[in-house]
Amino acid sequence: MSIGAAPVSASFAALNDIPPREERVKEIKTTVPSLRLDVVAAAGYGVSRTRMSDEIAADKIKVNWQGAKNSSQPIKAGDIISMRGRGRVEVCEIIGQTKKGRISILLKRFI
């Protein structure tokens, strides 16, 4: 059997014999002033809020696999934010407030 000019071989394997793919994730612990979509997504992807607002307006951002409504859409723990071409960010935990009133959150970015 060949694909183009390259010879190949294939065989059946039991599902248990195939190792699961490792998830490459990066945990990000940060503080944000509010739980708006543009603020949390900007923290997760490392870009400015203005750029993130532009991406939301261009319909490149989805929250829980649904198109983002607007930049001020509220985000809660467990939400998954996905950006076309940049991957996904999961809001793992809302830790609490800091002394200055900012909200401490834990994000998991899938690389």
Biopython code that builds the backbone (N, CA, C, O; Angstrom):
import numpy as np
from Bio.PDB.StructureBuilder import StructureBuilder

atoms = [
    (1, "MET", "N", (0.841, -1.159, 0.000)),
    (1, "MET", "CA", (0.000, 0.000, 0.000)),
    (1, "MET", "C", (0.901, 1.242, 0.000)),
    (1, "MET", "O", (1.949, 1.252, 0.645)),
    (2, "SER", "N", (0.491, 2.277, -0.719)),
    (2, "SER", "CA", (1.301, 3.496, -0.757)),
    (2, "SER", "C", (0.400, 4.719, -0.870)),
    (2, "SER", "O", (-0.718, 4.656, -1.380)),
    (3, "ILE", "N", (0.919, 5.807, -0.386)),
    (3, "ILE", "CA", (0.267, 7.105, -0.531)),
    (3, "ILE", "C", (1.222, 7.940, -1.366)),
    (3, "ILE", "O", (2.294, 8.330, -0.903)),
    (4, "GLY", "N", (0.823, 8.206, -2.590)),
    (4, "GLY", "CA", (1.731, 8.879, -3.508)),
    (4, "GLY", "C", (2.900, 7.943, -3.781)),
    (4, "GLY", "O", (2.697, 6.803, -4.200)),
    (5, "ALA", "N", (4.119, 8.413, -3.550)),
    (5, "ALA", "CA", (5.303, 7.591, -3.759)),
    (5, "ALA", "C", (5.805, 6.971, -2.462)),
    (5, "ALA", "O", (6.772, 6.210, -2.483)),
    (6, "ALA", "N", (5.175, 7.277, -1.342)),
    (6, "ALA", "CA", (5.647, 6.797, -0.037)),
    (6, "ALA", "C", (4.917, 5.518, 0.360)),
    (6, "ALA", "O", (3.686, 5.480, 0.368)),
    (7, "PRO", "N", (5.673, 4.474, 0.687)),
    (7, "PRO", "CA", (5.017, 3.246, 1.150)),
    (7, "PRO", "C", (4.510, 3.409, 2.585)),
    (7, "PRO", "O", (5.183, 4.017, 3.417)),
    (8, "VAL", "N", (3.331, 2.869, 2.872)),
    (8, "VAL", "CA", (2.745, 2.947, 4.211)),
    (8, "VAL", "C", (2.184, 1.588, 4.595)),
    (8, "VAL", "O", (1.903, 0.748, 3.740)),
    (9, "SER", "N", (2.028, 1.390, 5.902)),
    (9, "SER", "CA", (1.373, 0.182, 6.384)),
    (9, "SER", "C", (0.421, 0.575, 7.501)),
    (9, "SER", "O", (0.638, 1.569, 8.193)),
    (10, "ALA", "N", (-0.621, -0.201, 7.670)),
    (10, "ALA", "CA", (-1.613, 0.087, 8.699)),
    (10, "ALA", "C", (-2.023, -1.209, 9.370)),
    (10, "ALA", "O", (-1.997, -2.277, 8.760)),
    (11, "SER", "N", (-2.400, -1.100, 10.632)),
    (11, "SER", "CA", (-2.878, -2.272, 11.356)),
    (11, "SER", "C", (-3.924, -1.831, 12.372)),
    (11, "SER", "O", (-3.957, -0.669, 12.776)),
    (12, "PHE", "N", (-4.770, -2.758, 12.776)),
    (12, "PHE", "CA", (-5.785, -2.475, 13.783)),
    (12, "PHE", "C", (-5.151, -2.530, 15.163)),
    (12, "PHE", "O", (-4.250, -3.331, 15.413)),
    (13, "ALA", "N", (-5.629, -1.670, 16.055)),
    (13, "ALA", "CA", (-5.153, -1.670, 17.437)),
    (13, "ALA", "C", (-6.358, -1.531, 18.358)),
    (13, "ALA", "O", (-7.355, -0.898, 18.012)),
    (14, "ALA", "N", (-6.245, -2.128, 19.521)),
    (14, "ALA", "CA", (-7.313, -1.992, 20.513)),
    (14, "ALA", "C", (-7.322, -0.566, 21.038)),
    (14, "ALA", "O", (-6.278, 0.081, 21.117)),
    (15, "LEU", "N", (-8.490, -0.084, 21.392)),
    (15, "LEU", "CA", (-8.617, 1.289, 21.874)),
    (15, "LEU", "C", (-7.781, 1.529, 23.127)),
    (15, "LEU", "O", (-7.279, 2.634, 23.336)),
    (16, "ASN", "N", (-7.629, 0.509, 23.954)),
    (16, "ASN", "CA", (-6.826, 0.648, 25.176)),
    (16, "ASN", "C", (-5.334, 0.760, 24.890)),
    (16, "ASN", "O", (-4.585, 1.273, 25.722)),
    (17, "ASP", "N", (-4.889, 0.286, 23.721)),
    (17, "ASP", "CA", (-3.468, 0.340, 23.370)),
    (17, "ASP", "C", (-3.031, 1.713, 22.892)),
    (17, "ASP", "O", (-1.836, 2.009, 22.870)),
    (18, "ILE", "N", (-3.975, 2.551, 22.512)),
    (18, "ILE", "CA", (-3.648, 3.887, 22.011)),
    (18, "ILE", "C", (-3.531, 4.833, 23.199)),
    (18, "ILE", "O", (-4.500, 5.010, 23.937)),
    (19, "PRO", "N", (-2.361, 5.448, 23.401)),
    (19, "PRO", "CA", (-2.211, 6.354, 24.552)),
    (19, "PRO", "C", (-3.013, 7.635, 24.346)),
    (19, "PRO", "O", (-3.090, 8.139, 23.226)),
    (20, "PRO", "N", (-3.615, 8.171, 25.417)),
    (20, "PRO", "CA", (-4.368, 9.424, 25.275)),
    (20, "PRO", "C", (-3.427, 10.589, 24.983)),
    (20, "PRO", "O", (-2.283, 10.616, 25.438)),
    (21, "ARG", "N", (-3.927, 11.534, 24.226)),
    (21, "ARG", "CA", (-3.132, 12.709, 23.882)),
    (21, "ARG", "C", (-2.991, 13.609, 25.105)),
    (21, "ARG", "O", (-3.968, 13.893, 25.798)),
    (22, "GLU", "N", (-1.777, 14.049, 25.357)),
    (22, "GLU", "CA", (-1.546, 14.937, 26.492)),
    (22, "GLU", "C", (-2.119, 16.311, 26.193)),
    (22, "GLU", "O", (-1.898, 16.873, 25.120)),
    (23, "GLU", "N", (-2.861, 16.845, 27.161)),
    (23, "GLU", "CA", (-3.369, 18.201, 27.010)),
    (23, "GLU", "C", (-2.274, 19.165, 27.437)),
    (23, "GLU", "O", (-1.769, 19.091, 28.557)),
    (24, "ARG", "N", (-1.918, 20.053, 26.551)),
    (24, "ARG", "CA", (-0.923, 21.062, 26.893)),
    (24, "ARG", "C", (-1.677, 22.289, 27.367)),
    (24, "ARG", "O", (-2.359, 22.958, 26.590)),
    (25, "VAL", "N", (-1.546, 22.572, 28.645)),
    (25, "VAL", "CA", (-2.252, 23.705, 29.230)),
    (25, "VAL", "C", (-1.281, 24.594, 29.987)),
    (25, "VAL", "O", (-0.227, 24.157, 30.448)),
    (26, "LYS", "N", (-1.667, 25.840, 30.097)),
    (26, "LYS", "CA", (-0.898, 26.822, 30.852)),
    (26, "LYS", "C", (-1.869, 27.459, 31.835)),
    (26, "LYS", "O", (-2.878, 28.037, 31.430)),
    (27, "GLU", "N", (-1.569, 27.355, 33.123)),
    (27, "GLU", "CA", (-2.434, 27.963, 34.129)),
    (27, "GLU", "C", (-2.015, 29.406, 34.350)),
    (27, "GLU", "O", (-0.831, 29.704, 34.508)),
    (28, "ILE", "N", (-2.987, 30.286, 34.361)),
    (28, "ILE", "CA", (-2.744, 31.716, 34.528)),
    (28, "ILE", "C", (-3.551, 32.193, 35.723)),
    (28, "ILE", "O", (-4.780, 32.123, 35.716)),
    (29, "LYS", "N", (-2.865, 32.676, 36.746)),
    (29, "LYS", "CA", (-3.548, 33.273, 37.895)),
    (29, "LYS", "C", (-3.346, 34.776, 37.778)),
    (29, "LYS", "O", (-2.214, 35.261, 37.779)),
    (30, "THR", "N", (-4.444, 35.504, 37.677)),
    (30, "THR", "CA", (-4.362, 36.944, 37.447)),
    (30, "THR", "C", (-5.496, 37.652, 38.172)),
    (30, "THR", "O", (-6.412, 37.021, 38.699)),
    (31, "THR", "N", (-5.412, 38.975, 38.184)),
    (31, "THR", "CA", (-6.499, 39.772, 38.747)),
    (31, "THR", "C", (-7.090, 40.634, 37.648)),
    (31, "THR", "O", (-6.377, 41.129, 36.775)),
    (32, "VAL", "N", (-8.399, 40.807, 37.703)),
    (32, "VAL", "CA", (-9.112, 41.620, 36.716)),
    (32, "VAL", "C", (-10.050, 42.562, 37.454)),
    (32, "VAL", "O", (-10.507, 42.239, 38.551)),
    (33, "PRO", "N", (-10.346, 43.729, 36.870)),
    (33, "PRO", "CA", (-11.246, 44.663, 37.545)),
    (33, "PRO", "C", (-12.707, 44.212, 37.552)),
    (33, "PRO", "O", (-13.457, 44.567, 38.461)),
    (34, "SER", "N", (-13.120, 43.429, 36.541)),
    (34, "SER", "CA", (-14.504, 42.942, 36.483)),
    (34, "SER", "C", (-14.535, 41.644, 35.686)),
    (34, "SER", "O", (-13.545, 41.273, 35.057)),
    (35, "LEU", "N", (-15.660, 40.963, 35.714)),
    (35, "LEU", "CA", (-15.803, 39.689, 35.009)),
    (35, "LEU", "C", (-16.500, 39.865, 33.663)),
    (35, "LEU", "O", (-17.355, 39.063, 33.287)),
    (36, "ARG", "N", (-16.126, 40.926, 32.939)),
    (36, "ARG", "CA", (-16.625, 41.145, 31.582)),
    (36, "ARG", "C", (-15.838, 40.265, 30.616)),
    (36, "ARG", "O", (-14.689, 39.912, 30.880)),
    (37, "LEU", "N", (-16.461, 39.918, 29.504)),
    (37, "LEU", "CA", (-15.825, 39.061, 28.509)),
    (37, "LEU", "C", (-14.528, 39.656, 27.993)),
    (37, "LEU", "O", (-13.515, 38.958, 27.935)),
    (38, "ASP", "N", (-14.533, 40.932, 27.614)),
    (38, "ASP", "CA", (-13.323, 41.521, 27.039)),
    (38, "ASP", "C", (-12.172, 41.550, 28.043)),
    (38, "ASP", "O", (-11.017, 41.379, 27.653)),
    (39, "VAL", "N", (-12.463, 41.762, 29.320)),
    (39, "VAL", "CA", (-11.421, 41.840, 30.346)),
    (39, "VAL", "C", (-10.806, 40.464, 30.598)),
    (39, "VAL", "O", (-9.584, 40.317, 30.611)),
    (40, "VAL", "N", (-11.660, 39.459, 30.796)),
    (40, "VAL", "CA", (-11.168, 38.110, 31.102)),
    (40, "VAL", "C", (-10.441, 37.513, 29.899)),
    (40, "VAL", "O", (-9.385, 36.902, 30.061)),
    (41, "ALA", "N", (-10.986, 37.681, 28.700)),
    (41, "ALA", "CA", (-10.345, 37.147, 27.498)),
    (41, "ALA", "C", (-9.010, 37.833, 27.233)),
    (41, "ALA", "O", (-8.050, 37.178, 26.826)),
    (42, "ALA", "N", (-8.935, 39.140, 27.457)),
    (42, "ALA", "CA", (-7.672, 39.857, 27.266)),
    (42, "ALA", "C", (-6.611, 39.335, 28.228)),
    (42, "ALA", "O", (-5.446, 39.207, 27.854)),
    (43, "ALA", "N", (-7.004, 39.032, 29.462)),
    (43, "ALA", "CA", (-6.056, 38.477, 30.434)),
    (43, "ALA", "C", (-5.612, 37.078, 30.022)),
    (43, "ALA", "O", (-4.441, 36.732, 30.183)),
    (44, "GLY", "N", (-6.511, 36.282, 29.500)),
    (44, "GLY", "CA", (-6.186, 34.914, 29.112)),
    (44, "GLY", "C", (-5.308, 34.815, 27.882)),
    (44, "GLY", "O", (-4.440, 33.945, 27.807)),
    (45, "TYR", "N", (-5.523, 35.696, 26.918)),
    (45, "TYR", "CA", (-4.748, 35.653, 25.679)),
    (45, "TYR", "C", (-3.570, 36.620, 25.677)),
    (45, "TYR", "O", (-2.761, 36.599, 24.750)),
    (46, "GLY", "N", (-3.460, 37.460, 26.689)),
    (46, "GLY", "CA", (-2.327, 38.380, 26.779)),
    (46, "GLY", "C", (-2.373, 39.506, 25.768)),
    (46, "GLY", "O", (-1.334, 39.907, 25.243)),
    (47, "VAL", "N", (-3.555, 40.021, 25.485)),
    (47, "VAL", "CA", (-3.697, 41.151, 24.565)),
    (47, "VAL", "C", (-4.448, 42.273, 25.272)),
    (47, "VAL", "O", (-4.935, 42.092, 26.388)),
    (48, "SER", "N", (-4.539, 43.423, 24.628)),
    (48, "SER", "CA", (-5.216, 44.564, 25.240)),
    (48, "SER", "C", (-6.735, 44.403, 25.161)),
    (48, "SER", "O", (-7.253, 43.661, 24.327)),
    (49, "ARG", "N", (-7.433, 45.109, 26.042)),
    (49, "ARG", "CA", (-8.900, 45.081, 26.027)),
    (49, "ARG", "C", (-9.447, 45.647, 24.728)),
    (49, "ARG", "O", (-10.450, 45.155, 24.210)),
    (50, "THR", "N", (-8.798, 46.674, 24.198)),
    (50, "THR", "CA", (-9.250, 47.284, 22.944)),
    (50, "THR", "C", (-9.184, 46.277, 21.805)),
    (50, "THR", "O", (-10.122, 46.155, 21.017)),
    (51, "ARG", "N", (-8.066, 45.553, 21.721)),
    (51, "ARG", "CA", (-7.929, 44.555, 20.658)),
    (51, "ARG", "C", (-8.960, 43.443, 20.840)),
    (51, "ARG", "O", (-9.534, 42.954, 19.868)),
    (52, "MET", "N", (-9.188, 43.051, 22.088)),
    (52, "MET", "CA", (-10.169, 42.000, 22.345)),
    (52, "MET", "C", (-11.576, 42.466, 21.972)),
    (52, "MET", "O", (-12.365, 41.681, 21.447)),
    (53, "SER", "N", (-11.899, 43.733, 22.236)),
    (53, "SER", "CA", (-13.205, 44.275, 21.836)),
    (53, "SER", "C", (-13.362, 44.243, 20.323)),
    (53, "SER", "O", (-14.445, 43.955, 19.814)),
    (54, "ASP", "N", (-12.275, 44.540, 19.599)),
    (54, "ASP", "CA", (-12.310, 44.469, 18.137)),
    (54, "ASP", "C", (-12.545, 43.033, 17.661)),
    (54, "ASP", "O", (-13.294, 42.806, 16.711)),
    (55, "GLU", "N", (-11.904, 42.068, 18.322)),
    (55, "GLU", "CA", (-12.081, 40.657, 17.955)),
    (55, "GLU", "C", (-13.521, 40.199, 18.229)),
    (55, "GLU", "O", (-14.087, 39.424, 17.458)),
    (56, "ILE", "N", (-14.103, 40.681, 19.326)),
    (56, "ILE", "CA", (-15.494, 40.333, 19.651)),
    (56, "ILE", "C", (-16.435, 40.929, 18.606)),
    (56, "ILE", "O", (-17.376, 40.269, 18.167)),
    (57, "ALA", "N", (-16.178, 42.180, 18.208)),
    (57, "ALA", "CA", (-17.007, 42.832, 17.190)),
    (57, "ALA", "C", (-16.881, 42.121, 15.841)),
    (57, "ALA", "O", (-17.832, 42.097, 15.060)),
    (58, "ALA", "N", (-15.696, 41.538, 15.562)),
    (58, "ALA", "CA", (-15.477, 40.811, 14.312)),
    (58, "ALA", "C", (-16.005, 39.378, 14.387)),
    (58, "ALA", "O", (-15.822, 38.601, 13.450)),
    (59, "ASP", "N", (-16.662, 39.023, 15.499)),
    (59, "ASP", "CA", (-17.276, 37.707, 15.702)),
    (59, "ASP", "C", (-16.252, 36.573, 15.688)),
    (59, "ASP", "O", (-16.528, 35.488, 15.176)),
    (60, "LYS", "N", (-15.061, 36.830, 16.255)),
    (60, "LYS", "CA", (-14.026, 35.802, 16.341)),
    (60, "LYS", "C", (-13.983, 35.132, 17.713)),
    (60, "LYS", "O", (-13.177, 34.228, 17.932)),
    (61, "ILE", "N", (-14.835, 35.565, 18.631)),
    (61, "ILE", "CA", (-14.838, 35.047, 19.999)),
    (61, "ILE", "C", (-16.139, 34.293, 20.259)),
    (61, "ILE", "O", (-17.221, 34.744, 19.883)),
    (62, "LYS", "N", (-16.012, 33.132, 20.912)),
    (62, "LYS", "CA", (-17.184, 32.363, 21.316)),
    (62, "LYS", "C", (-17.072, 32.052, 22.801)),
    (62, "LYS", "O", (-15.978, 31.838, 23.323)),
    (63, "VAL", "N", (-18.216, 32.031, 23.474)),
    (63, "VAL", "CA", (-18.285, 31.659, 24.883)),
    (63, "VAL", "C", (-19.161, 30.422, 24.970)),
    (63, "VAL", "O", (-20.332, 30.449, 24.589)),
    (64, "ASN", "N", (-18.588, 29.340, 25.472)),
    (64, "ASN", "CA", (-19.297, 28.055, 25.545)),
    (64, "ASN", "C", (-19.868, 27.660, 24.184)),
    (64, "ASN", "O", (-21.004, 27.196, 24.089)),
    (65, "TRP", "N", (-19.080, 27.845, 23.148)),
    (65, "TRP", "CA", (-19.391, 27.472, 21.774)),
    (65, "TRP", "C", (-20.566, 28.235, 21.178)),
    (65, "TRP", "O", (-21.152, 27.793, 20.190)),
    (66, "GLN", "N", (-20.913, 29.369, 21.764)),
    (66, "GLN", "CA", (-21.945, 30.251, 21.223)),
    (66, "GLN", "C", (-21.282, 31.585, 20.893)),
    (66, "GLN", "O", (-20.384, 32.013, 21.618)),
    (67, "GLY", "N", (-21.694, 32.238, 19.840)),
    (67, "GLY", "CA", (-21.137, 33.533, 19.475)),
    (67, "GLY", "C", (-21.285, 34.544, 20.602)),
    (67, "GLY", "O", (-22.323, 34.601, 21.260)),
    (68, "ALA", "N", (-20.253, 35.336, 20.822)),
    (68, "ALA", "CA", (-20.285, 36.340, 21.892)),
    (68, "ALA", "C", (-21.262, 37.445, 21.519)),
    (68, "ALA", "O", (-21.276, 37.917, 20.383)),
    (69, "LYS", "N", (-22.077, 37.852, 22.486)),
    (69, "LYS", "CA", (-23.080, 38.881, 22.223)),
    (69, "LYS", "C", (-22.447, 40.264, 22.160)),
    (69, "LYS", "O", (-22.618, 40.990, 21.181)),
    (70, "ASN", "N", (-21.711, 40.626, 23.214)),
    (70, "ASN", "CA", (-21.021, 41.915, 23.229)),
    (70, "ASN", "C", (-19.866, 41.866, 24.220)),
    (70, "ASN", "O", (-19.692, 40.874, 24.929)),
    (71, "SER", "N", (-19.086, 42.922, 24.267)),
    (71, "SER", "CA", (-17.892, 42.961, 25.112)),
    (71, "SER", "C", (-18.209, 42.909, 26.588)),
    (71, "SER", "O", (-17.388, 42.445, 27.380)),
    (72, "SER", "N", (-19.386, 43.376, 26.976)),
    (72, "SER", "CA", (-19.722, 43.441, 28.399)),
    (72, "SER", "C", (-20.446, 42.193, 28.897)),
    (72, "SER", "O", (-20.973, 42.187, 30.009)),
    (73, "GLN", "N", (-20.475, 41.151, 28.094)),
    (73, "GLN", "CA", (-21.133, 39.906, 28.494)),
    (73, "GLN", "C", (-20.478, 39.362, 29.763)),
    (73, "GLN", "O", (-19.252, 39.259, 29.813)),
    (74, "PRO", "N", (-21.258, 39.010, 30.794)),
    (74, "PRO", "CA", (-20.660, 38.510, 32.039)),
    (74, "PRO", "C", (-20.112, 37.089, 31.882)),
    (74, "PRO", "O", (-20.674, 36.266, 31.159)),
    (75, "ILE", "N", (-19.012, 36.826, 32.569)),
    (75, "ILE", "CA", (-18.344, 35.528, 32.536)),
    (75, "ILE", "C", (-18.416, 34.924, 33.932)),
    (75, "ILE", "O", (-18.319, 35.640, 34.929)),
    (76, "LYS", "N", (-18.586, 33.604, 34.003)),
    (76, "LYS", "CA", (-18.625, 32.932, 35.303)),
    (76, "LYS", "C", (-17.653, 31.748, 35.292)),
    (76, "LYS", "O", (-17.131, 31.375, 34.241)),
    (77, "ALA", "N", (-17.418, 31.168, 36.455)),
    (77, "ALA", "CA", (-16.522, 30.017, 36.565)),
    (77, "ALA", "C", (-17.070, 28.865, 35.730)),
    (77, "ALA", "O", (-18.272, 28.601, 35.730)),
    (78, "GLY", "N", (-16.177, 28.185, 35.021)),
    (78, "GLY", "CA", (-16.573, 27.068, 34.171)),
    (78, "GLY", "C", (-16.789, 27.438, 32.720)),
    (78, "GLY", "O", (-16.897, 26.551, 31.873)),
    (79, "ASP", "N", (-16.855, 28.727, 32.408)),
    (79, "ASP", "CA", (-17.039, 29.153, 31.017)),
    (79, "ASP", "C", (-15.777, 28.872, 30.209)),
    (79, "ASP", "O", (-14.662, 28.941, 30.726)),
    (80, "ILE", "N", (-15.973, 28.553, 28.935)),
    (80, "ILE", "CA", (-14.858, 28.338, 28.018)),
    (80, "ILE", "C", (-14.944, 29.392, 26.930)),
    (80, "ILE", "O", (-15.945, 29.501, 26.223)),
    (81, "ILE", "N", (-13.870, 30.170, 26.811)),
    (81, "ILE", "CA", (-13.783, 31.230, 25.808)),
    (81, "ILE", "C", (-12.874, 30.716, 24.700)),
    (81, "ILE", "O", (-11.756, 30.278, 24.974)),
    (82, "SER", "N", (-13.331, 30.762, 23.462)),
    (82, "SER", "CA", (-12.487, 30.332, 22.352)),
    (82, "SER", "C", (-12.352, 31.466, 21.347)),
    (82, "SER", "O", (-13.311, 32.177, 21.047)),
    (83, "MET", "N", (-11.140, 31.613, 20.839)),
    (83, "MET", "CA", (-10.830, 32.664, 19.873)),
    (83, "MET", "C", (-10.271, 31.999, 18.628)),
    (83, "MET", "O", (-9.321, 31.219, 18.698)),
    (84, "ARG", "N", (-10.866, 32.313, 17.498)),
    (84, "ARG", "CA", (-10.444, 31.701, 16.246)),
    (84, "ARG", "C", (-8.961, 31.990, 15.986)),
    (84, "ARG", "O", (-8.544, 33.146, 15.911)),
    (85, "GLY", "N", (-8.182, 30.926, 15.853)),
    (85, "GLY", "CA", (-6.761, 31.064, 15.571)),
    (85, "GLY", "C", (-5.873, 31.164, 16.798)),
    (85, "GLY", "O", (-4.650, 31.146, 16.663)),
    (86, "ARG", "N", (-6.453, 31.269, 18.002)),
    (86, "ARG", "CA", (-5.641, 31.423, 19.217)),
    (86, "ARG", "C", (-5.874, 30.339, 20.262)),
    (86, "ARG", "O", (-5.098, 30.246, 21.214)),
    (87, "GLY", "N", (-6.910, 29.519, 20.123)),
    (87, "GLY", "CA", (-7.149, 28.445, 21.083)),
    (87, "GLY", "C", (-8.256, 28.770, 22.067)),
    (87, "GLY", "O", (-9.087, 29.648, 21.833)),
    (88, "ARG", "N", (-8.247, 28.033, 23.186)),
    (88, "ARG", "CA", (-9.303, 28.159, 24.191)),
    (88, "ARG", "C", (-8.740, 28.558, 25.539)),
    (88, "ARG", "O", (-7.593, 28.258, 25.871)),
    (89, "VAL", "N", (-9.578, 29.243, 26.310)),
    (89, "VAL", "CA", (-9.266, 29.607, 27.690)),
    (89, "VAL", "C", (-10.462, 29.195, 28.537)),
    (89, "VAL", "O", (-11.601, 29.549, 28.235)),
    (90, "GLU", "N", (-10.192, 28.442, 29.603)),
    (90, "GLU", "CA", (-11.255, 28.040, 30.526)),
    (90, "GLU", "C", (-11.117, 28.835, 31.816)),
    (90, "GLU", "O", (-10.025, 28.944, 32.373)),
    (91, "VAL", "N", (-12.223, 29.385, 32.283)),
    (91, "VAL", "CA", (-12.243, 30.084, 33.565)),
    (91, "VAL", "C", (-12.436, 29.006, 34.625)),
    (91, "VAL", "O", (-13.557, 28.555, 34.861)),
    (92, "CYS", "N", (-11.342, 28.593, 35.264)),
    (92, "CYS", "CA", (-11.401, 27.479, 36.216)),
    (92, "CYS", "C", (-12.037, 27.889, 37.530)),
    (92, "CYS", "O", (-12.910, 27.197, 38.053)),
    (93, "GLU", "N", (-11.594, 29.018, 38.059)),
    (93, "GLU", "CA", (-12.028, 29.376, 39.406)),
    (93, "GLU", "C", (-12.006, 30.883, 39.587)),
    (93, "GLU", "O", (-11.101, 31.566, 39.107)),
    (94, "ILE", "N", (-12.998, 31.385, 40.276)),
    (94, "ILE", "CA", (-12.990, 32.779, 40.715)),
    (94, "ILE", "C", (-12.588, 32.725, 42.182)),
    (94, "ILE", "O", (-13.375, 32.322, 43.039)),
    (95, "ILE", "N", (-11.356, 33.136, 42.463)),
    (95, "ILE", "CA", (-10.761, 32.939, 43.784)),
    (95, "ILE", "C", (-11.342, 33.888, 44.821)),
    (95, "ILE", "O", (-11.647, 33.470, 45.938)),
    (96, "GLY", "N", (-11.498, 35.145, 44.471)),
    (96, "GLY", "CA", (-12.041, 36.114, 45.415)),
    (96, "GLY", "C", (-11.550, 37.510, 45.093)),
    (96, "GLY", "O", (-10.967, 37.747, 44.035)),
    (97, "GLN", "N", (-11.789, 38.439, 46.018)),
    (97, "GLN", "CA", (-11.377, 39.822, 45.806)),
    (97, "GLN", "C", (-10.082, 40.120, 46.539)),
    (97, "GLN", "O", (-9.798, 39.563, 47.599)),
    (98, "THR", "N", (-9.303, 41.020, 45.941)),
    (98, "THR", "CA", (-8.088, 41.492, 46.589)),
    (98, "THR", "C", (-8.443, 42.671, 47.493)),
    (98, "THR", "O", (-9.591, 43.114, 47.533)),
    (99, "LYS", "N", (-7.449, 43.166, 48.211)),
    (99, "LYS", "CA", (-7.678, 44.307, 49.100)),
    (99, "LYS", "C", (-8.107, 45.547, 48.324)),
    (99, "LYS", "O", (-8.853, 46.383, 48.834)),
    (100, "LYS", "N", (-7.632, 45.659, 47.093)),
    (100, "LYS", "CA", (-7.962, 46.833, 46.279)),
    (100, "LYS", "C", (-9.251, 46.659, 45.477)),
    (100, "LYS", "O", (-9.605, 47.532, 44.683)),
    (101, "GLY", "N", (-9.949, 45.552, 45.673)),
    (101, "GLY", "CA", (-11.237, 45.371, 45.015)),
    (101, "GLY", "C", (-11.186, 44.674, 43.671)),
    (101, "GLY", "O", (-12.221, 44.529, 43.020)),
    (102, "ARG", "N", (-10.010, 44.238, 43.235)),
    (102, "ARG", "CA", (-9.921, 43.497, 41.976)),
    (102, "ARG", "C", (-10.309, 42.042, 42.223)),
    (102, "ARG", "O", (-10.263, 41.565, 43.356)),
    (103, "ILE", "N", (-10.687, 41.349, 41.172)),
    (103, "ILE", "CA", (-11.143, 39.969, 41.288)),
    (103, "ILE", "C", (-10.009, 39.044, 40.851)),
    (103, "ILE", "O", (-9.494, 39.170, 39.740)),
    (104, "SER", "N", (-9.629, 38.134, 41.709)),
    (104, "SER", "CA", (-8.573, 37.172, 41.419)),
    (104, "SER", "C", (-9.203, 35.942, 40.767)),
    (104, "SER", "O", (-10.153, 35.368, 41.298)),
    (105, "ILE", "N", (-8.664, 35.541, 39.603)),
    (105, "ILE", "CA", (-9.218, 34.397, 38.873)),
    (105, "ILE", "C", (-8.102, 33.452, 38.447)),
    (105, "ILE", "O", (-6.942, 33.847, 38.329)),
    (106, "LEU", "N", (-8.476, 32.200, 38.220)),
    (106, "LEU", "CA", (-7.552, 31.192, 37.717)),
    (106, "LEU", "C", (-8.050, 30.759, 36.348)),
    (106, "LEU", "O", (-9.174, 30.277, 36.209)),
    (107, "LEU", "N", (-7.201, 30.937, 35.332)),
    (107, "LEU", "CA", (-7.539, 30.575, 33.958)),
    (107, "LEU", "C", (-6.675, 29.409, 33.518)),
    (107, "LEU", "O", (-5.546, 29.254, 33.984)),
    (108, "LYS", "N", (-7.198, 28.592, 32.626)),
    (108, "LYS", "CA", (-6.438, 27.494, 32.045)),
    (108, "LYS", "C", (-6.462, 27.692, 30.537)),
    (108, "LYS", "O", (-7.515, 27.599, 29.906)),
    (109, "ARG", "N", (-5.283, 27.966, 29.960)),
    (109, "ARG", "CA", (-5.201, 28.195, 28.516)),
    (109, "ARG", "C", (-4.702, 26.941, 27.825)),
    (109, "ARG", "O", (-3.628, 26.430, 28.145)),
    (110, "PHE", "N", (-5.482, 26.448, 26.878)),
    (110, "PHE", "CA", (-5.110, 25.266, 26.112)),
    (110, "PHE", "C", (-4.234, 25.706, 24.949)),
    (110, "PHE", "O", (-4.646, 26.516, 24.119)),
    (111, "ILE", "N", (-3.035, 25.170, 24.897)),
    (111, "ILE", "CA", (-2.054, 25.597, 23.893)),
    (111, "ILE", "C", (-2.126, 24.677, 22.688)),
    (111, "ILE", "O", (-1.382, 24.862, 21.725)),
]
sb = StructureBuilder()
sb.init_structure("model")
sb.init_model(0)
sb.init_chain("A")
sb.init_seg("    ")
for serial, (resi, resn, name, xyz) in enumerate(atoms, 1):
    if name == "N":
        sb.init_residue(resn, " ", resi, " ")
    sb.init_atom(name, np.array(xyz, "f"), 0.0, 1.0, " ", f" {name:<3s}", serial, name[0])
structure = sb.get_structure()
